Amino acid sequence: MAHGASIKGSLASQYTITAVATSTPETAKASAKAHGLPEDKGYSSPEDIANDSDVDMVVVSVKPPLHKHGLQEAQEIAGLARKQGVRNFVGLQSRRSPTFVKLMNFPEKSRYINDPTSGVSMISIPVVHTLDVILHVLSRKFSSSVARTATTYPTMRFISPNGSLSPLEPKRHADNVAVAGLLTPGDAVLNFQYLITAPATPAMFQCIISGEKGALKMERKSFAVQAKPPNLSLSKESENDSGAKGYRWE
């Protein structure tokens, strides 16, 4: 369960994992055990977990390789939802981050990851999440753009649950992404870069939206904005001891 850590961590006061379901009885029991649940709380059919009186909400998590991809498949899902009268929406979780929701109210608004066939990579997860929510809060889309990718570090290691490091192995995906483009409506320019850094450079996210009357800055010591909302600050005019005027972040 990719997001189990969040449920047991920052969301523990709101949600509790009371049951799990997989595709076979064997994996259902193993999953229940992994989450500290009795074996009878591991189900192998959607009907069984839905009928459990201790379950108030069922979250269906689908591995990225099994996701629908592309506009046509997304339209097929939306069409089926409308036909069945099912409420649905398309949106990545960053859009509901308190920081980005607040921005919308401003005026003028493991080895699995190293497998190219898994659908899980730096581009498909953190890059897409970050670009999506930035364009969302700006209410803009690209009218033209250019993008480049590179693999800066050709090898990588994995950290096991016990903290030990795996041997070095070849990296099979890009770790540096640069995008530049014009946004519409209007003619604002977006410069975006997402990269994996060396240990000497701490991981961090920073986004600055500059306007004629001020600027907004989002910042956090984490790449995963979809999991850890960044802090928001506003540039304000200030005056130093000598009377010189300037701007500072608050």
N, C-alpha and C positions, 0 to 999 in steps of 0.2 A: 504494500500500500504506500504509494509515493508520498502522500500527504499525512500519513499516520503520525509522524513526529509533531506536526503542527497541532493536530487534534489533542495529542497527549501533552503538548507544551502550552503555547500561548492561548489555545482555545479550550483548555481542559475545564475551565469554569462554565463553559457553555455547552460542550458536547462530550459524550462518552461513547466509546466504541463498545457496543453491547453484543454484537454478533457480526459474523463475516460470512461471505459466500464466495465460492469458487466454482470451477466447472466439474470437479470430481470430488467424491467423498474423502479420498486420501488427502488431497491438497487442502480441502476445507478443514479437516482436523488439524493439519499442520499449521494452517494459518491461524486457527483459533488458539492453538498452543503458543504461537509466536506473539500473539497479542494478549496473552494472559487470561484467556477465556476458557471455559469448560468445553470439552469436545462437542457436546450437544449444541453449542452455539456456533458451530461451523457447518454451514449448509452448502448443498451442492445444486440447489435450484432456486430461481428467483421467487417462486411461489412460497417456498418454505420460509425464507427470511422475511418476506412481506407479511406472512401470517404470524410472525413472532410478536407477542403482545408487548415485549420489552423494546421493540424497535419502533421509533417514531418517524424516522426518516431513513431512506435508503439512498446511498450515494453510489452511482454506477461509475466505476473508474475503468477506462479502457486504455490499454497500452498504446503509445503513439503509433506503432506500426499498423494498428487496427483502426486508427482514426480515419474519418473521411477526409479526403484531400481535394482541394481545388474548388472553384466556383460551382461547377455543375453538380458535384456531389453535395455541396452545402445547400444548393437550391432544392435538391431532391429531399433532403432531410426536412427543410423548412416546409416543403409542400406536403409531406406526410404528416407533419405536426398540425398543419392547418386542416387537412382532411379529417384527422382524428379529433380535432378540437382540443389539442394539447397545448397548454401554455409553454412557451419556449423563448429563448433569447440566445443570441450569439454574442459572446463577450469574454475576454480574458480577465482573470481575477484582479489584475492590477487596476482595472477601471473602478473597482469598488474600494480600493485603498482609501482610507480617510484623507491622506495627503492629496491624492489626485481628485477626489470628490470635492475637496475644499477649493482646489484650483479651478474647477468648473464654475464656481460661484464668483470668481473675480470678474470685474468689468471687462468687456471685450475678450472675453475668454481664451555510476560504477563501470565496469567493462561494457556494460550495456550502452553507455554513452559514447564509447569508442567504436561502436559497430555502425557503419553507415546505413545498414538496412533496418536499424531499430527505430528510426524516426526521432531519436533523441540526440540532440547535439547542441552546441552553443548557439547556433543560428536558429534552430527550430524551437528552442525553449526561451532562454533569456533575451536573445536579440529580438525575437518576434514580440515577446511580452512588452519589452521596453519601448520599441518603436510604436506598437499599437497604442499604448496608453498616452504617449507623447502626442501623437496625431489626434487622439481622442480629446484630450483636454484643450488642444488648440482648435478643435473643430475644423481641421484642414486635412487635405490629402495631397499627395505628390502630383504635380502637373508634369514634372520631368525629374529624372534622377539618374545618378550613376553610382554604382557600388563596386567595391573590390574586396576580395577576401585573400587571406594569406595564412600560412601555418608558420608561426614565428618560432615555436618550440616543437621540434620534430618528434620528441619522445615524451612519454608521460608515465606516471605511477598511479596506483589506486590505493586507497586507504581501506583496510578491512575493518569490520566491526570492533576488533580488539585493538585497533590503532596501528597495526603493523603495515609496512609499505610493501607493495609488490615490486618485482624487478621492473626495470625500465622496458617499455615496449613502444613500437612505432605509433605515433598519433595518426589517426585516420580521418581527421576532420579539421576544418579551419579554426584558428583560435584568435584571429584578428579580422574584424569586419569594419569597413568604412563606407558610409553612405552620405552623399551630398545631393541636395535637390532643391527645386523651387516648389513652394506650397500654393495651393489654391483653395478658396478664393484669396485674392491679394497676391503679393509677390514676395512673401517672406522666404528667407533662406534657412534651411535646416542642415546643419553639419552634425553627423552622428558617428561615433566610433565606439566599438565594443571590443575589448581585448583581454586576453589572459595575461597577467603580469607575473614577473619573477617574484619570489618570496620577499625580496628586498623592497618591493613596491606593494604596500598593503592594498587589498582589493577595496574599491569604493565606487559608488555611483554618484555622478554629479550632472545636473542638467540646469542650464541657465536660459531663461526666456527673457530676452531684452526688448524693452519697449521705449517709446519716446519719453515717457514720464517716470520710468522706473524699471526695475527688473525683479524677477522671481528666481529663487534658487532652491533646487531640491538636492539633498545630499544625504548619503548614508554609507557607512563602511561595510557595504555588501553589494554584490552584483545583482542579487535576486530581488528586484523591486516588487515582483509579484508576490513574494513571501514576506518581505520585510519593508513596510512603507518607509519612504525617506522622510527626513525632516524638511520643513518648508520655512524659508526666510524671505524677507522682502527688503529691497534696498531702500534706505531712507536718507534724506539729506541731513547732514550733521555739520557741526562746527568744532574745530579743535581749539586748544588753549590759545593759540595765536590769532584766532578769528578766521582762519581759512576754512572755506566751505568745501564739503565733499560728500561722499555717500558711504554708508556702511550697511552691513547686513544685520537685520534684526529678526 
